[in-house]
Amino acid sequence: MYSGIAEDKEDITVKVKEVLALYTQGNVSFARAAELAELSRKELIRQARALEIQPHSSEQMFKAELV
């Protein structure tokens, strides 16, 4: 029998991978990806690095996230 905690963790990982895919494809900003994943930006950065994805930053990205 599986616990709900393990299933929830797996669902979170899938969700994080999906939003990071959107981010790396340029479909959403990093801030929007964090919102979709229901995580703080700091936590999404940690998750991204664990998956060997390096969030990039640029002046354009910062301006987009201010809006």
N, C-alpha and C positions, 0 to 999 in steps of 0.2 A: 504494500500500500504506500502510495506517495503522499507526502505532506503538501499542503497548499503553499507552504513557504518555498519549497523547491520549484514548484510550478510557477509561482509568481516571479521568482528570480529568473527563470528561463524566459518568461514572457517579457520581462524588462530587458534582457539581453537582446532578444529579437527586435524589440522596439528601438533600442539604442542603435543597433546595426542598420535598421531601416532608415532612421532619421539621419544617421551619419552618411548613408549612401546618398540621400537627397542633398545633404550638405556638400559632399565631395563632387557631386555632379553639377553643383552650382544652382540647384533649384531652390534652395532656401539659405538664409543667412545662418550663422552659427547660433545667434540669439534665438531665431525662430526654431532651429533644430532642438535647442534646449527646451523651449516651450512645448514642442510636440512630444518630446521624450518625458516631459514633466519632471525635469531635473534642473538644478542650478547650472549656470554656465561652467562654474568651477568643477562640478561633478561630471558634466558631459566631457570636459577637457580630460579629466582623469580616465573616463571610460574610453575616449578616443585614443589616448596614448596607450592604454592597455591593448587596444586592437591595432596598434602601430599606425594610427592615423594622426598626423600632425596638423592641428588646426592652424590655418594661415590667417594672417591679419594684414590689412592694408588700410590706407586712409579711406578708400572707398567703402570698405566694409564697416569701419567705424562710423562714417557718416550715415550709412544705410541703417545702422542699428540705433542711431539717435532719433530717427523718425518714428 
